[in-house]
Amino acid sequence: MNKTIVRRFKYFKSSWGLTLLALPTICYIFVFSYVPLYGLMVPFKDYNFSQGFWGSPWIGLKNFEYLLNSDLIGIVRNTIVMNGLFIIINVIVGVTVALLLFELGKRASKTYQTLLFLPYFISWIVVSYAVYGFLDPELGIVNKIIAAYGGEQIMFYNEPKYWLFILVAVNAWKLLGYGALMYFAALMGIDSEYYEAAKLDGASRFQQAIHISIPMIRPIIIIMVILSIGNIFYADIGLFYSVPKDSAMLYPATDVIDTYVYRALRVLGDFGMSSAAGLVQSICGFTLVILSNYVIGKISKEDKIF
């Protein structure tokens, strides 16, 4: 028997307890990540329920041709621009809030963490009604304030030009607690001796944040950015579909790949086309992760993920 196989078997035998502990996660990944891979045949088939996965006829790349022939330039642009802004704003806001929490006492920081994390658990449907309460043309808070100062009411759900800022702000508010908690946890792992030495040298709080805190949490920032870049062709359909109320007037600013595919699936029932779009998104995301990690490795080998 191969020595390598014998060595691995002995290692497995000596650590069977850890393997047993990881067994639920292993089963979860196998069932939900590997078993569904047979569905990759759907983008290459004219799928219908009566014939099923195996019985549906093969049509090659026709589903992908439909995507390429569609007017997707504006939709792809919206997806990339929106997600790019989300990445930049969420990192800046998350790191800033984490640094502010780090300066508070433990009791106060726990209270603020809880309050900031609450929006993360709120459904996008609930958020959409809250946003509507602010932006409603007649009864919305924003229009009430504008009218109080003598201005003209704004028809937010008919004006695409405002929605780039609205969606960025809503997304940042909802994900603020999650991002801040990740960076705050990284800050808590920094050795306090660095700050004590900086205080002895007369460094201010701001200088400590710039020269100690941010450089020390740079690896977690890079990891979060790379993972976000991998999803840059995906869009949170709850945000882009529910919050703008699927208003056709707002499509030039709010229509992204996921909402486009969802409407096509809802109207046409074309599972092959929607599956093809999902496969293209996955391939593009995987490619971007590899390229991002490669570029970061060229800049700083210590900071790349793999």
C-alpha positions in Angstrom: 0.0 0.0 0.0 1.2 3.5 -0.8 3.0 5.1 2.2 1.1 8.3 1.7 -2.3 6.5 1.9 -1.1 4.7 5.0 0.0 8.0 6.6 -3.3 9.7 5.8 -5.2 6.7 7.2 -3.3 6.9 10.4 -3.9 10.6 10.7 -7.6 10.1 10.1 -7.7 7.4 12.7 -6.0 9.5 15.3 -8.3 12.5 14.6 -11.6 10.7 14.0 -13.2 12.8 16.8 -12.5 16.1 14.9 -13.9 14.5 11.7 -17.0 13.4 13.6 -17.4 17.0 14.9 -17.1 18.3 11.3 -19.5 15.7 9.9 -22.7 17.9 10.0 -20.9 20.6 8.0 -19.4 18.1 5.6 -22.9 16.7 4.9 -24.4 20.2 4.6 -21.8 21.2 2.0 -22.2 17.9 0.1 -26.0 18.1 0.0 -26.3 21.8 -0.9 -23.1 22.5 -2.8 -22.2 19.3 -4.7 -25.4 17.4 -5.3 -27.1 20.4 -7.1 -24.2 20.5 -9.6 -26.1 18.2 -11.9 -28.3 21.2 -12.5 -25.5 22.7 -14.6 -27.0 20.9 -17.6 -30.1 23.2 -17.5 -28.4 26.2 -19.2 -27.7 23.9 -22.2 -31.2 22.5 -22.4 -34.7 23.6 -23.4 -35.9 22.6 -20.0 -39.6 21.8 -19.3 -41.2 20.2 -16.3 -42.9 17.3 -18.2 -39.6 15.9 -19.5 -37.4 16.8 -16.5 -33.7 17.4 -16.3 -32.6 14.3 -18.3 -35.5 14.2 -20.8 -35.4 17.9 -21.9 -33.7 18.3 -25.3 -30.1 19.7 -25.6 -30.0 23.1 -27.4 -26.3 23.9 -26.9 -25.5 27.6 -26.4 -28.8 29.0 -27.5 -29.7 30.2 -24.0 -26.4 32.1 -23.8 -27.0 33.6 -27.3 -30.3 35.0 -26.0 -28.4 36.7 -23.2 -25.8 38.1 -25.5 -28.5 39.3 -28.0 -30.5 41.0 -25.3 -30.0 44.7 -24.5 -28.0 43.9 -21.4 -25.3 46.6 -21.6 -27.2 49.0 -19.3 -28.2 46.3 -16.9 -24.7 44.9 -16.6 -23.4 48.5 -16.1 -26.0 49.1 -13.3 -25.0 45.8 -11.6 -21.3 46.5 -11.6 -21.5 50.2 -10.7 -24.0 49.6 -7.9 -22.0 46.7 -6.4 -18.7 48.7 -6.8 -20.2 51.6 -4.8 -21.6 49.1 -2.2 -18.1 47.7 -1.7 -16.4 51.0 -1.4 -19.0 52.7 0.9 -19.5 49.6 3.1 -15.8 49.2 3.7 -15.3 52.9 4.5 -18.4 53.1 6.8 -17.8 49.7 8.4 -14.1 50.5 9.3 -15.0 54.0 10.5 -17.8 52.7 12.8 -15.6 49.8 14.0 -12.9 52.3 15.0 -15.4 54.5 16.9 -16.8 51.5 18.7 -13.2 50.5 19.6 -12.7 53.8 21.4 -15.8 53.2 23.6 -15.9 51.2 26.8 -16.9 47.5 26.6 -20.4 48.1 28.0 -21.2 51.0 25.6 -19.7 49.2 22.6 -21.9 46.1 23.2 -25.0 48.3 23.4 -24.1 50.1 20.1 -23.2 46.8 18.4 -26.6 45.4 19.2 -28.4 48.5 17.9 -26.3 48.7 14.7 -26.8 44.9 14.0 -30.6 45.0 14.2 -31.2 46.3 10.7 -29.3 43.3 9.3 -32.1 41.0 10.4 -34.9 43.1 9.0 -36.5 41.8 5.8 -36.1 43.8 2.7 -39.9 43.9 2.4 -40.1 45.7 5.7 -37.3 48.0 4.7 -39.1 48.8 1.4 -42.1 50.0 3.3 -39.9 52.1 5.6 -38.3 53.7 2.6 -41.7 54.3 1.1 -42.7 56.0 4.3 -39.8 58.5 3.7 -40.2 58.9 -0.1 -44.0 58.7 -0.6 -45.0 61.6 -3.0 -47.8 62.8 -0.7 -47.3 61.6 2.8 -43.6 60.8 2.8 -41.4 62.5 5.5 -38.9 63.9 2.9 -41.6 65.5 0.9 -43.3 66.9 4.0 -40.0 68.6 4.9 -39.5 69.9 1.4 -43.1 71.3 1.4 -42.5 72.9 4.8 -39.6 74.9 3.4 -41.6 75.9 0.3 -40.1 73.5 -2.2 -41.8 71.3 -4.8 -42.6 67.7 -4.0 -40.4 65.1 -5.6 -41.8 62.1 -7.3 -39.1 59.7 -6.2 -40.7 56.6 -7.7 -40.8 58.2 -11.1 -37.3 59.8 -11.1 -34.4 57.4 -11.7 -31.7 60.0 -11.0 -32.2 59.8 -7.2 -32.0 56.1 -6.9 -28.3 55.6 -7.1 -27.9 57.5 -3.9 -31.0 56.0 -2.3 -30.0 52.4 -2.9 -26.4 53.0 -1.7 -27.6 54.7 1.5 -30.2 51.9 2.2 -27.7 49.1 1.6 -25.1 50.8 3.8 -27.6 51.3 6.6 -28.8 47.7 6.5 -25.3 46.1 6.3 -23.6 48.6 8.7 -23.8 46.4 11.8 -22.5 43.3 10.0 -19.4 45.0 8.5 -18.6 47.0 11.6 -18.8 43.8 13.8 -16.3 42.0 11.5 -13.8 44.8 11.6 -14.4 45.4 15.4 -13.6 41.7 16.1 -10.4 42.1 14.2 -9.5 45.3 16.2 -10.1 43.4 19.4 -7.4 40.9 18.4 -4.7 43.6 18.2 -2.1 43.4 20.9 -2.6 46.3 23.4 1.2 46.8 23.6 1.2 48.6 20.2 -1.2 51.2 21.6 0.7 51.6 24.8 4.0 52.2 22.9 2.2 54.7 20.7 0.9 56.6 23.7 4.4 56.8 25.2 5.6 58.3 21.9 2.8 60.9 22.1 0.6 59.5 19.3 -3.0 60.9 19.3 -6.1 58.6 18.9 -6.3 59.5 15.2 -2.6 58.7 14.6 -3.1 55.4 16.4 -6.0 54.5 14.2 -4.1 55.4 11.0 -0.7 53.8 11.9 -1.8 50.9 14.0 -5.5 49.9 13.8 -6.0 50.2 10.0 -2.7 48.5 9.0 -3.4 45.6 11.5 -6.8 44.9 10.2 -5.8 45.2 6.5 -5.9 41.5 5.9 -9.6 41.2 7.0 -10.4 44.2 4.9 -8.7 42.6 1.8 -10.6 39.3 2.4 -13.9 41.1 2.7 -13.2 43.1 -0.5 -12.2 40.1 -2.5 -15.2 38.1 -1.4 -17.4 41.1 -2.4 -15.7 41.4 -5.8 -16.6 37.7 -6.4 -20.3 38.7 -6.1 -20.0 41.9 -8.1 -22.2 40.4 -10.9 -24.8 39.3 -8.4 -27.4 41.8 -7.0 -29.5 41.5 -3.9 -32.9 41.1 -5.5 -34.6 42.1 -2.3 -32.9 45.5 -2.5 -33.3 46.1 -6.2 -36.8 44.7 -6.6 -38.6 45.4 -3.3 -37.2 48.8 -2.4 -37.9 50.5 -5.8 -41.3 48.7 -5.8 -40.4 47.3 -9.3 -41.3 50.6 -10.8 -40.8 50.5 -14.6 -39.9 54.2 -14.5 -36.9 53.4 -12.4 -35.5 50.6 -14.6 -32.7 52.8 -16.1 -31.2 53.1 -12.6 -32.4 50.1 -10.7 -32.6 47.2 -13.2 -29.8 44.7 -12.6 -29.1 41.2 -13.9 -31.0 39.4 -11.2 -34.2 41.5 -11.5 -34.0 41.2 -15.3 -33.7 37.4 -15.1 -36.4 37.2 -12.5 -38.9 39.2 -14.7 -38.0 37.0 -17.7 -38.5 33.9 -15.6 -41.8 35.2 -14.2 -43.2 36.3 -17.6 -41.7 33.7 -20.0 -41.0 30.8 -17.6 -37.7 30.2 -19.4 -35.6 28.2 -16.8 -32.8 27.6 -19.3 -32.2 31.3 -19.9 -32.2 32.1 -16.1 -29.9 29.2 -15.4 -27.5 30.4 -18.2 -27.4 33.9 -16.6 -26.6 32.3 -13.2 -23.8 30.2 -14.7 -22.3 33.3 -16.4 -22.5 35.2 -13.1 -20.7 32.4 -11.3 -17.9 32.1 -13.9 -17.4 35.9 -14.0 -17.3 36.1 -10.1 -14.8 33.2 -9.9 -12.6 34.8 -12.5 -12.7 38.2 -10.7 -11.8 36.5 -7.3 -8.7 34.8 -9.0 -7.7 38.1 -10.7 -8.2 40.2 -7.5 -6.1 37.7 -5.4 -3.4 37.7 -8.1 -3.2 41.5 -8.3 -3.0 41.7 -4.4 -0.3 39.0 -4.4 1.7 41.1 -6.8 1.4 44.2 -4.6 1.9 42.3 -1.2 2.4 38.6 -1.1 1.5 38.5 2.6 -2.0 39.8 2.0 -3.3 37.5 -0.7 -5.8 34.8 0.3 -4.2 31.9 -1.5 
